Amino acid sequence: MERLRAAQGVIGLAKTYGQARLESACQRAMAHSSPYYRTVKTILSTNADRLAMPQTSTAPAYAKARFVRNAASLFAGDYAPDCAPDRAPNPIPDSHHPQQDLLH
């Protein structure tokens, strides 16, 4: 029942703007990762639903990877959790990192 009123509000916009425009506005809102009543209503009130959707593409180099480095590489090397600026680092061997178990 979470966000029921917002969903009912979005459906109610069909009475004012029509089913086709509402569907187009919802597609545009989802393309922007903003599935909120206010977003859909703003798209409809500004007639942005009647504009052509811009064609966006992701460069092939970025299509598969979400991050530049994998998570395991973040924990490679020295780790000093209690290292203060006035103290020398306290390296722990590369074999185990306190949060490394969370990666698997």
GROMACS elastic network, one bead per residue, 0.5 to 0.9 nm:
[ bonds ]
;  ai    aj funct       b0    kb
    1     4     6  0.53707   500
    1     5     6  0.87334   500
    2     5     6  0.83132   500
    2     6     6  0.89721   500
    3     6     6  0.52450   500
    3     7     6  0.62739   500
    3     8     6  0.86625   500
    4     7     6  0.51012   500
    4     8     6  0.61251   500
    4     9     6  0.85202   500
    5     8     6  0.50068   500
    5     9     6  0.60499   500
    5    10     6  0.86572   500
    6    10     6  0.62627   500
    6    11     6  0.86896   500
    6    36     6  0.75154   500
    6    37     6  0.58227   500
    6    38     6  0.89480   500
    7    10     6  0.51199   500
    7    11     6  0.62924   500
    7    12     6  0.85275   500
    7    36     6  0.85638   500
    7    37     6  0.73021   500
    8    11     6  0.50949   500
    8    12     6  0.60423   500
    8    13     6  0.88006   500
    9    13     6  0.64887   500
    9    37     6  0.68389   500
   10    13     6  0.52950   500
   10    14     6  0.75466   500
   10    22     6  0.81035   500
   10    26     6  0.88273   500
   10    36     6  0.84260   500
   10    37     6  0.56901   500
   10    38     6  0.88202   500
   10    40     6  0.72444   500
   10    41     6  0.76556   500
   11    14     6  0.57838   500
   11    15     6  0.80967   500
   11    19     6  0.88232   500
   11    22     6  0.81097   500
   12    15     6  0.57664   500
   12    16     6  0.76123   500
   13    16     6  0.53654   500
   13    17     6  0.60516   500
   13    18     6  0.74252   500
   13    19     6  0.83981   500
   13    22     6  0.68834   500
   13    40     6  0.88206   500
   13    41     6  0.74869   500
   13    44     6  0.87433   500
   14    17     6  0.51747   500
   14    19     6  0.50057   500
   14    20     6  0.82153   500
   14    21     6  0.77687   500
   14    22     6  0.58468   500
   14    23     6  0.87327   500
   15    18     6  0.57803   500
   15    19     6  0.77753   500
   17    20     6  0.81947   500
   17    21     6  0.61409   500
   17    22     6  0.65754   500
   17    44     6  0.72927   500
   17    45     6  0.88409   500
   18    21     6  0.56153   500
   18    22     6  0.61956   500
   18    23     6  0.87021   500
   19    22     6  0.51204   500
   19    23     6  0.61129   500
   19    24     6  0.86526   500
   20    23     6  0.51757   500
   20    24     6  0.62816   500
   20    25     6  0.86620   500
   21    24     6  0.50512   500
   21    25     6  0.60791   500
   21    26     6  0.85547   500
   21    44     6  0.73119   500
   21    47     6  0.89685   500
   21    49     6  0.64462   500
   21    50     6  0.76227   500
   22    25     6  0.50396   500
   22    26     6  0.61066   500
   22    27     6  0.86126   500
   22    40     6  0.77710   500
   22    41     6  0.88584   500
   22    44     6  0.73066   500
   22    49     6  0.80441   500
   23    26     6  0.51355   500
   23    27     6  0.62665   500
   23    28     6  0.87194   500
   23    49     6  0.88063   500
   24    27     6  0.51393   500
   24    28     6  0.62964   500
   24    29     6  0.86655   500
   24    44     6  0.89756   500
   24    49     6  0.55908   500
   24    50     6  0.78099   500
   25    28     6  0.50839   500
   25    29     6  0.61212   500
   25    30     6  0.86048   500
   25    39     6  0.86385   500
   25    40     6  0.56853   500
   25    41     6  0.81085   500
   25    42     6  0.89838   500
   25    43     6  0.59334   500
   25    44     6  0.62892   500
   25    47     6  0.89199   500
   25    48     6  0.75937   500
   25    50     6  0.84535   500
   26    30     6  0.61086   500
   26    31     6  0.85123   500
   26    35     6  0.73060   500
   26    39     6  0.87149   500
   26    40     6  0.60305   500
   26    43     6  0.86551   500
   26    49     6  0.85847   500
   27    30     6  0.51521   500
   27    31     6  0.61457   500
   27    32     6  0.87866   500
   27    49     6  0.87346   500
   28    31     6  0.50067   500
   28    32     6  0.65048   500
   28    33     6  0.87912   500
   28    34     6  0.87954   500
   28    40     6  0.81792   500
   28    43     6  0.79924   500
   28    48     6  0.85670   500
   28    49     6  0.69974   500
   28    53     6  0.73307   500
   29    32     6  0.52284   500
   29    33     6  0.63341   500
   29    34     6  0.52350   500
   29    35     6  0.55916   500
   29    36     6  0.76685   500
   29    39     6  0.64015   500
   29    40     6  0.61289   500
   29    43     6  0.77931   500
   30    34     6  0.56996   500
   30    35     6  0.55747   500
   31    34     6  0.76530   500
   31    35     6  0.89582   500
   32    35     6  0.81743   500
   34    37     6  0.89703   500
   34    39     6  0.66286   500
   34    40     6  0.85224   500
   35    38     6  0.86991   500
   35    39     6  0.69585   500
   35    40     6  0.73950   500
   36    39     6  0.52869   500
   36    40     6  0.64199   500
   36    41     6  0.86569   500
   37    40     6  0.52500   500
   37    41     6  0.60394   500
   37    42     6  0.85128   500
   38    41     6  0.50954   500
   38    42     6  0.60134   500
   38    43     6  0.85323   500
   39    42     6  0.51738   500
   39    43     6  0.61677   500
   39    44     6  0.86725   500
   40    43     6  0.51327   500
   40    44     6  0.62797   500
   40    45     6  0.86507   500
   41    44     6  0.51407   500
   41    45     6  0.60443   500
   41    46     6  0.85585   500
   42    45     6  0.50715   500
   42    46     6  0.60154   500
   42    47     6  0.83223   500
   42    48     6  0.82267   500
   43    46     6  0.54630   500
   43    47     6  0.60629   500
   43    48     6  0.50108   500
   43    49     6  0.58953   500
   44    47     6  0.50407   500
   44    48     6  0.63033   500
   44    49     6  0.60196   500
   44    50     6  0.85503   500
   45    48     6  0.77685   500
   45    49     6  0.89634   500
   46    49     6  0.80269   500
   47    50     6  0.56420   500
   47    51     6  0.74286   500
   48    51     6  0.53288   500
   48    52     6  0.84816   500
   49    52     6  0.78142   500
   49    53     6  0.84460   500
   50    53     6  0.88507   500
   51    54     6  0.87677   500
   52    55     6  0.88611   500
   53    56     6  0.89467   500
   57    60     6  0.88648   500
   58    61     6  0.81284   500
   58    62     6  0.64461   500
   58    63     6  0.59407   500
   59    62     6  0.54980   500
   59    63     6  0.62823   500
   60    63     6  0.50611   500
   60    64     6  0.77917   500
   61    64     6  0.73669   500
   61    65     6  0.79038   500
   62    65     6  0.55690   500
   62    66     6  0.72039   500
   62    67     6  0.87622   500
   62    68     6  0.89046   500
   63    66     6  0.78667   500
   65    68     6  0.69021   500
   65    69     6  0.87534   500
   66    69     6  0.88388   500
   67    70     6  0.67073   500
   67    71     6  0.86470   500
   69    72     6  0.82730   500
   69    73     6  0.65573   500
   69    74     6  0.75311   500
   70    73     6  0.57179   500
   70    74     6  0.72312   500
   71    74     6  0.54368   500
   71    75     6  0.74718   500
   71   103     6  0.71164   500
   72    75     6  0.56793   500
   72    76     6  0.69252   500
   72   100     6  0.73070   500
   72   103     6  0.70468   500
   73    76     6  0.52018   500
   73    77     6  0.86518   500
   74    77     6  0.84907   500
   75    78     6  0.80883   500
   75    79     6  0.77559   500
   75    94     6  0.81126   500
   75    96     6  0.87756   500
   75    97     6  0.65729   500
   75    99     6  0.80888   500
   75   100     6  0.70245   500
   76    79     6  0.83627   500
   76    94     6  0.60586   500
   76    95     6  0.87111   500
   76    97     6  0.82012   500
   77    91     6  0.82541   500
   77    92     6  0.81954   500
   77    93     6  0.75322   500
   77    94     6  0.55612   500
   78    89     6  0.83045   500
   78    90     6  0.78883   500
   78    92     6  0.58188   500
   78    93     6  0.68633   500
   78    94     6  0.68271   500
   79    83     6  0.88185   500
   79    89     6  0.78366   500
   79    90     6  0.70370   500
   79    91     6  0.53126   500
   79    92     6  0.57338   500
   79    93     6  0.82358   500
   79    94     6  0.85390   500
   79    97     6  0.75447   500
   80    83     6  0.52187   500
   80    84     6  0.88842   500
   80    89     6  0.55637   500
   80    91     6  0.56322   500
   80    92     6  0.71342   500
   81    84     6  0.86572   500
   81    89     6  0.86285   500
   81    90     6  0.79144   500
   82    89     6  0.80104   500
   82    90     6  0.75045   500
   83    86     6  0.81578   500
   83    87     6  0.61381   500
   83    88     6  0.66900   500
   83    89     6  0.52832   500
   83    90     6  0.65765   500
   84    87     6  0.52674   500
   84    88     6  0.75912   500
   84    89     6  0.78597   500
   85    88     6  0.76737   500
   85    89     6  0.88085   500
   87    90     6  0.87450   500
   91    94     6  0.88096   500
   92    95     6  0.82583   500
   92    96     6  0.77171   500
   92    97     6  0.76037   500
   93    96     6  0.65926   500
   93    97     6  0.80668   500
   94    97     6  0.70641   500
   96    99     6  0.85440   500
   96   100     6  0.67506   500
   96   101     6  0.85702   500
   97   100     6  0.50640   500
   97   101     6  0.77904   500
   98   101     6  0.71409   500
   98   102     6  0.86940   500
   99   102     6  0.54956   500
   99   103     6  0.73682   500
  100   103     6  0.54737   500
  100   104     6  0.76442   500
  101   104     6  0.59223   500
